[in-house]
Amino acid sequence: MTSVGIVGSGRAGVALGLALSRAGHTVSLHGRRQHELSLPFSYTWGDAPPWLAAVEVILLAVPDGAVTSVAQRLAATGEIGSGHTVLHLSGVLGHDALEPLAESGAALGSLHPFQTLAGPADAAERLSGAVAGVSGDREAVITAAELARSIGLTPVPIAADKKALYHAAAVFASNYLVTLEGVAEGLLEKAGLSATEAREALGPLMRVSLENALGVGPERALTGPIVRADLDTIRRHLESLPAEAATLYRELARAALRLADLSAQQRAAIESALEQP
C-alpha cells in the first residue's frame, strides 16, 4: 500500500481520503484552517503539511486556480524530492500547472475522478466503477493509475491538449444535467406543480431517459417532438416559454436535431420553426 498526503480538506480531499483509507493506504490530510472533521486518518492544518517527507504521493485537492500557488508553497519547503509523486485533481489543467516543482525531481501529473463528489460520506462508494482521467509524465501516470484502480476507478490516459474537451464533457454530463433538471422543475412549478411534485415527476422520467441513452445510445434513445418532426408542438413550446428558457430550448433542439434521423425537408422545417420570431 502507498502513503498518501492530501493537501486540501474540502469535499474532494475528504472523499478521496476516505476512499484511499478504506483501500488500505496510509492517508494524511492537510487544510489551511482547522475544521471539525471526524476522520479515520491523520488531519493537520496550517501553512505547510508536516508530513511531506513521510509520504510517497501528494494529492493537491484544491481549486484549479490554486494549484500552481500551492505547488510553489510546496517547492519552497525544500522537502519535495525524487521519491515523491505529486498529482493535482483538476480535470482541465495539465501537469504544467505544477511547474514550480519541476526541479524537485518529483513525478508530476494529475488524477481526475470522472464523478461528482458532492457528498464525501458516500463518495467512496460512488467512486467505485467510475472512470479517472490520468495524465502527466510517465511515472506520475503509472502511480495515478495504480491509485485509481485501488479505489475502484478505471484509469483512462488523457493527453494534455485534450483535457479541456475531456473536462467539458464532464460538465455537460453532470453540472448541466443538474441545471436542466432545475430549469424543468421551474417550468413545472409555473405550470402549477409544487416543488416536491415537480421533482417527483422529473425523477422517473430523467432516470429512464438517461438509462436508455446509456443503454442504446443517444440517437436511438431520443424521443419527443424533434424526432417526430412535430412542428406545431415545437412552436407551442416556444410560445409558452420565458425568454431565457426559450433560448436554451432552441439550442438544445438544434443539438437534438443533429441526433435525429430525419429527411432534409423535415430538418429544414424544424430549423425554420426554431428561428427567433
C-alpha positions as CSV (number, residue, x, y, z in Angstrom):
1,M,0.0,0.0,0.0
2,T,1.0,3.6,-0.5
3,S,1.4,6.5,1.9
4,V,-0.6,9.4,0.5
5,G,-0.8,13.0,1.7
6,I,-3.7,15.2,0.6
7,V,-3.5,19.0,0.6
8,G,-7.0,20.4,0.7
9,S,-9.7,19.5,3.2
10,G,-12.7,20.3,1.1
11,R,-15.2,17.7,-0.3
12,A,-12.8,16.2,-2.8
13,G,-9.9,15.9,-0.4
14,V,-12.0,14.3,2.3
15,A,-13.8,12.0,-0.2
16,L,-10.6,10.7,-1.7
17,G,-9.0,10.4,1.7
18,L,-11.9,8.2,2.9
19,A,-11.7,6.1,-0.3
20,L,-7.9,5.6,-0.1
21,S,-8.0,4.9,3.6
22,R,-10.6,2.2,3.1
23,A,-8.5,0.7,0.3
24,G,-5.7,0.2,2.9
25,H,-3.5,3.2,2.0
26,T,-1.9,5.3,4.8
27,V,-3.6,8.8,4.5
28,S,-2.7,12.2,5.8
29,L,-4.9,15.2,5.2
30,H,-3.9,18.8,5.5
31,G,-6.0,22.0,5.3
32,R,-5.2,25.7,5.6
33,R,-7.7,26.0,8.6
34,Q,-8.9,23.7,11.3
35,H,-12.3,22.1,10.6
36,E,-14.4,19.9,12.8
37,L,-13.8,16.6,11.0
38,S,-14.1,13.1,12.3
39,L,-11.8,11.0,10.1
40,P,-10.0,7.6,10.3
41,F,-6.7,9.2,9.4
42,S,-4.3,12.0,10.3
43,Y,-5.6,15.5,9.9
44,T,-3.4,18.6,10.2
45,W,-3.8,22.3,9.3
46,G,-1.7,25.4,8.9
47,D,0.8,26.7,6.2
48,A,2.8,23.6,5.2
49,P,1.9,20.0,5.8
50,P,4.2,18.5,8.5
51,W,4.2,15.1,6.8
52,L,5.8,15.9,3.4
53,A,8.9,13.8,4.0
54,A,6.9,10.8,5.2
55,V,4.6,10.3,2.2
56,E,5.2,8.9,-1.3
57,V,2.3,10.6,-3.1
58,I,0.9,14.1,-2.7
59,L,-2.6,14.9,-4.0
60,L,-3.5,18.6,-4.4
61,A,-7.2,18.7,-3.7
62,V,-7.5,22.4,-4.2
63,P,-9.4,24.7,-6.7
64,D,-7.9,24.9,-10.2
65,G,-6.8,28.5,-9.6
66,A,-4.8,27.5,-6.5
67,V,-2.9,24.5,-7.9
68,T,0.2,26.5,-9.0
69,S,0.4,28.6,-5.9
70,V,0.2,25.5,-3.7
71,A,2.9,23.9,-5.8
72,Q,5.0,27.0,-5.2
73,R,4.5,26.7,-1.4
74,L,5.4,23.0,-1.5
75,A,8.5,23.8,-3.5
76,A,9.6,26.5,-1.0
77,T,9.7,23.9,1.8
78,G,12.5,22.1,0.0
79,E,11.0,18.8,1.2
80,I,9.7,17.6,-2.2
81,G,12.2,15.3,-4.0
82,S,12.6,12.4,-6.5
83,G,10.9,10.0,-4.1
84,H,7.6,11.9,-4.5
85,T,4.8,11.8,-7.0
86,V,2.7,15.0,-7.0
87,L,-0.8,14.9,-8.6
88,H,-3.4,17.5,-8.8
89,L,-7.1,16.7,-9.2
90,S,-8.0,19.2,-11.9
91,G,-9.8,17.8,-14.9
92,V,-8.8,20.7,-17.1
93,L,-5.2,21.6,-16.1
94,G,-2.1,19.9,-17.4
95,H,0.8,18.9,-15.3
96,D,2.5,22.2,-16.3
97,A,0.4,23.7,-13.5
98,L,2.9,22.0,-11.2
99,E,5.8,23.8,-12.9
100,P,7.2,25.2,-9.6
101,L,8.0,21.6,-8.7
102,A,9.7,20.8,-12.0
103,E,13.3,21.0,-10.5
104,S,12.4,18.9,-7.4
105,G,12.8,15.6,-9.3
106,A,9.3,14.5,-8.3
107,A,7.0,12.8,-10.8
108,L,4.3,15.3,-11.8
109,G,0.8,14.6,-13.1
110,S,-2.9,14.6,-12.4
111,L,-5.7,12.2,-11.3
112,H,-9.2,13.4,-12.0
113,P,-12.2,11.3,-10.9
114,F,-14.9,11.5,-13.6
115,Q,-17.6,11.5,-10.9
116,T,-19.3,14.1,-8.8
117,L,-18.1,14.4,-5.2
118,A,-21.0,16.4,-3.7
119,G,-21.2,14.3,-0.5
120,P,-17.9,13.0,1.0
121,A,-19.7,10.4,3.2
122,D,-20.8,8.2,0.3
123,A,-18.2,9.3,-2.2
124,A,-16.1,6.2,-1.7
125,E,-19.0,4.0,-2.9
126,R,-19.8,6.4,-5.8
127,L,-16.2,6.4,-7.0
128,S,-16.2,2.6,-7.4
129,G,-16.9,1.9,-11.1
130,A,-16.3,5.4,-12.3
131,V,-13.5,6.5,-14.7
132,A,-10.5,8.6,-13.7
133,G,-8.6,10.7,-16.2
134,V,-4.8,10.4,-15.6
135,S,-2.1,12.5,-17.3
136,G,1.4,13.7,-16.7
137,D,4.9,12.3,-17.0
138,R,5.3,8.5,-17.3
139,E,6.0,7.7,-13.6
140,A,3.2,10.0,-12.5
141,V,0.7,8.3,-14.9
142,I,1.7,4.9,-13.6
143,T,1.2,5.9,-10.0
144,A,-2.0,7.8,-10.7
145,A,-3.4,4.7,-12.5
146,E,-2.4,2.4,-9.6
147,L,-4.1,4.7,-7.0
148,A,-7.2,4.9,-9.2
149,R,-7.5,1.2,-9.5
150,S,-7.0,0.6,-5.8
151,I,-10.3,2.6,-5.1
152,G,-12.3,1.1,-7.9
153,L,-11.7,3.7,-10.6
154,T,-10.9,2.8,-14.1
155,P,-7.9,5.0,-15.3
156,V,-8.0,6.5,-18.8
157,P,-5.0,8.4,-20.1
158,I,-5.9,11.9,-21.3
159,A,-3.5,13.9,-23.5
160,A,-2.7,17.3,-22.0
161,D,-4.0,19.2,-25.1
162,K,-7.4,17.3,-24.8
163,K,-8.0,17.9,-21.1
164,A,-10.3,20.9,-21.7
165,L,-12.5,18.8,-24.0
166,Y,-12.5,15.9,-21.5
167,H,-13.5,18.2,-18.7
168,A,-16.1,20.0,-20.7
169,A,-17.8,16.6,-21.3
170,A,-17.9,16.1,-17.5
171,V,-19.5,19.5,-17.1
172,F,-22.2,18.7,-19.7
173,A,-22.9,15.3,-18.2
174,S,-23.0,16.4,-14.5
175,N,-23.4,20.2,-14.0
176,Y,-25.6,20.9,-16.9
177,L,-27.7,17.8,-16.3
178,V,-28.4,19.3,-12.9
179,T,-29.1,22.7,-14.5
180,L,-31.6,21.2,-16.9
181,E,-33.4,19.5,-14.0
182,G,-33.6,22.9,-12.3
183,V,-35.0,24.5,-15.5
184,A,-37.6,21.8,-15.9
185,E,-38.5,22.0,-12.2
186,G,-39.1,25.7,-12.6
187,L,-41.3,25.2,-15.6
188,L,-43.4,22.6,-13.8
189,E,-43.9,25.0,-10.9
190,K,-45.0,27.7,-13.4
191,A,-47.5,25.0,-14.7
192,G,-48.9,24.7,-11.2
193,L,-47.0,21.9,-9.5
194,S,-45.3,22.3,-6.2
195,A,-41.5,21.9,-5.9
196,T,-42.0,18.5,-4.4
197,E,-44.4,17.4,-7.1
198,A,-42.2,18.7,-9.8
199,R,-39.2,16.7,-8.5
200,E,-41.2,13.6,-8.1
201,A,-42.5,13.9,-11.7
202,L,-39.0,14.5,-13.1
203,G,-37.2,11.8,-11.3
204,P,-38.6,8.7,-13.1
205,L,-38.5,10.5,-16.5
206,M,-34.9,11.6,-16.2
207,R,-33.7,8.3,-14.8
208,V,-35.3,6.2,-17.6
209,S,-34.2,8.7,-20.3
210,L,-30.6,8.5,-19.1
211,E,-30.7,4.7,-18.8
212,N,-32.0,4.5,-22.3
213,A,-29.3,6.8,-23.7
214,L,-26.5,4.8,-21.9
215,G,-28.1,1.5,-23.0
216,V,-28.8,2.0,-26.7
217,G,-27.1,5.3,-27.5
218,P,-28.4,8.8,-27.7
219,E,-29.6,8.5,-31.3
220,R,-31.9,5.6,-30.6
221,A,-33.0,6.8,-27.2
222,L,-34.1,10.3,-28.4
223,T,-37.9,10.8,-28.3
224,G,-40.1,13.8,-28.5
225,P,-41.2,16.5,-31.0
226,I,-37.8,16.7,-32.7
227,V,-37.7,13.1,-33.8
228,R,-41.4,13.3,-34.7
229,A,-40.8,16.5,-36.7
230,D,-43.8,17.8,-34.7
231,L,-43.6,21.5,-35.8
232,D,-46.9,22.5,-34.1
233,T,-45.7,21.2,-30.7
234,I,-42.3,22.9,-31.1
235,R,-44.0,26.3,-31.9
236,R,-46.3,25.9,-28.9
237,H,-43.4,25.2,-26.6
238,L,-41.5,28.3,-27.8
239,E,-44.6,30.5,-27.4
240,S,-45.2,29.3,-23.8
241,L,-41.6,29.6,-22.5
242,P,-40.0,32.6,-20.8
243,A,-37.3,34.2,-23.0
244,E,-34.3,32.6,-21.3
245,A,-35.8,29.1,-21.3
246,A,-36.8,29.6,-25.0
247,T,-33.2,30.4,-25.9
248,L,-32.0,27.3,-24.1
249,Y,-34.8,25.2,-25.8
250,R,-33.7,26.4,-29.2
251,E,-30.0,25.5,-28.7
252,L,-30.9,22.1,-27.2
253,A,-33.4,21.4,-30.0
254,R,-30.7,22.1,-32.6
255,A,-28.4,19.7,-30.8
256,A,-31.2,17.1,-30.8
257,L,-31.8,17.7,-34.4
258,R,-28.2,16.6,-35.2
259,L,-29.0,13.3,-33.5
260,A,-32.4,12.7,-35.2
261,D,-32.9,10.5,-38.3
262,L,-34.9,12.9,-40.4
263,S,-35.2,13.9,-44.0
264,A,-33.6,17.1,-45.3
265,Q,-37.1,18.6,-45.7
266,Q,-38.0,17.8,-42.1
267,R,-34.8,19.2,-40.9
268,A,-35.3,22.5,-42.8
269,A,-38.8,22.8,-41.4
270,I,-37.7,22.4,-37.9
271,E,-34.8,24.8,-38.3
272,S,-37.3,27.3,-39.6
273,A,-39.6,26.8,-36.6
274,L,-36.7,27.3,-34.3
275,E,-35.8,30.7,-35.7
276,Q,-36.3,33.7,-33.5
277,P,-39.7,35.4,-34.2
